[in-house]
Each structure stands twice: as C-alpha cells, then as structure tokens.
C-alpha cells in the first residue's frame, strides 16, 4: 500500500478515536469525575488536532478526492450532503472547542457548560461524519461504481 492509500484511513482512525474520547469524556462528567473528564477531552482535542494537521497536509499535497460515479447518483448526492454538513460544522466547531477548552482549563464551569452544550454535539457529529465520509469515498463509492 502507498502512503496515499493509507493516509485517509489514518485520518478516519483519528476521527474515530476522537469520537470514542468524546463519549468517554461525556461519561466521566456524568459521573462527576472531573479529572477523568479533562483527560478524555484533552485526548479528543489532541486526536482532532492531529487529524486537522494531517488532513490539511494531505489536501495541500494531493488536493480534493472526487467521489466516483455519475453526478446525480443517489449515493453521490448523499455523500455530498454529508460532506457539506461535515465541513460547515467543522469550521464552526474550531472556535467552539478552543473556547470550551480555555474555559474548562480555567475551571470556569458555568461558562464552559454554556459553550459545551453546542460544541459537544457538533464535535460528535463531525467526528462520526468524518469516518462516514471516509467509508463512502474510499469504500462504498468504489464498490458501487467500479472503474470510474
């Protein structure tokens, strides 16, 4: 396998790792285990940050990867809808996560919660759809449209 084939899978694994960390962080805070919550959320932040750097490097080197098949194929339309929502929410997410992280590390709990009520569901969605986009682009699309 070439780096160009492995790199998207690594990025998907980073998104999946982030998602697992987000769930573990949510579970820890539900149990009021603030130190464990902080640990899991910092892990989610690291996974997301490494993903973002890796994705931007891949995009700079290879450009956009196109979904195979006809322009109006139902799977392509679904892929593009998921991709667009993923990208739009990822842009919104960056400042939300940075503010939530800052407020959490400063122990500004009320202010932290006011941001996290929006940031956490968006972050989980972006993480899951990141994996979904990978599966659709590199596995489902090629399987449905071989040779395109």
N, C-alpha and C positions, 0 to 999 in steps of 0.2 A: 504494500500500500504506500501511496505517496503522501506527503505532508498535506497536499490539497484535499485528499480524501479523508485523512484522519482529523484535520483541524476542525471541521464542522462538528464532528462527533465529540471532540473535546469541549467545544463551546456548549453543545447540548448538555453534556455531563455537568458543566459548571452551572447551567441554569437549573438542572435537576437538583444539584447539591444545594443551591440557594433555596429552592423550594422546600427541601427537607429541613434545612436550618430554620426557615421561617416557621414551619409547623412546630418544630421543637421549641423555638423561642416563644411561640404563642402558648404552647402547653406549659412551659416553665412559668410564664407570667400568670397564667390561670391558677397555678399552684402557689402564686406569690413568691416564687423563688427568683428574686431579682438578680442575684449574681449569675445564675444559670441562664436566665433570660438574656442578660447582657452578653454572655459568652456566645450563645447561639446567634444572636442578632449581629454581633461583630463577625462571626463566621459567614453569615449570609451576606454581609456587606463586602467582605473580602472576596467571596465567590463571585458576587456581582461585579465588583471592580476588576477582577482578573478577567472575567468574561468580557466586559466592555473594552478593556485594553486589547484583548485577543481579537475580538470581533473587528474593532477599528483597524488593527494591523492587517487582518485578513482582507478586509474591504479595500484598504489602500493598495494592497498588493495584487488582488485578483478582481476587484470590482464586484458588482452585483451578480448573483447567480440566478438565472432565469428558470422559472417553473416550466417543465416540459409540457407539450401538448397544445391543442388548439386554444386560441384566445378566449373563447367563451365556453370551454369545457366546465361543467359544474364543479369539479374538484379544483380547477384553477381559480374560479371565482371565489370559492370558499377559502382557498389558500390566501388569495389576495385580501379578502375581508379580514381574516385572522392576522395576516401580516401587518396590514394598515393599523388595526386597533392595537396590536402589539407595539408597533413603532411609535404611534402617537402617545400611548400611555407610558412608554419607556422614557420619552422626552419629559413628560410631566413628572415622572417618578424621581428623576435625579435630584431636583431641588428638595422634594419632599423628604427623601431619605436623608439627605445631608442635614436638613433642619431637624428631623427626628433624631438623628444620631447625635447632633450637637446638644439638643435639649436633654436627651437621655443620659449622655455622659456628664452633663452638668447637674443631673438629678433634679431637673425642672419637670416634675412628674405631670402636673396638670397641663402644661404647655406641650410636653411630649405626647401625651394622650390625644390632645386636640389635633395634632398632625397625623399621628399613627392611625386614627380612625379612618383616614383616607389613604395613607401610604401603604398600610399592610395589605388591604385587599387588592390594591393596584399592583403591588410588588408580587403578590402570589400569582395574579393573573399574568403579569409579564413573564414571570419565571415559567409557568406552565405553557403559555403560548410560545415561548422561545423553544421549548422542546417540541411542541406541536409543529411549528414551522420547520424545524429540522427534519422531523419524521416525514412531513408532507413533501418537502423539497427534495430530499435525498433518497427516500424510500417509496412512499406512496406514488408520487408523480412518475418516477421512472418505471415503476411496476405497471401503472395504468397506461403509460404512453411510451412503450419501449421503442428505441430507435429514433426518438425526437430530440 
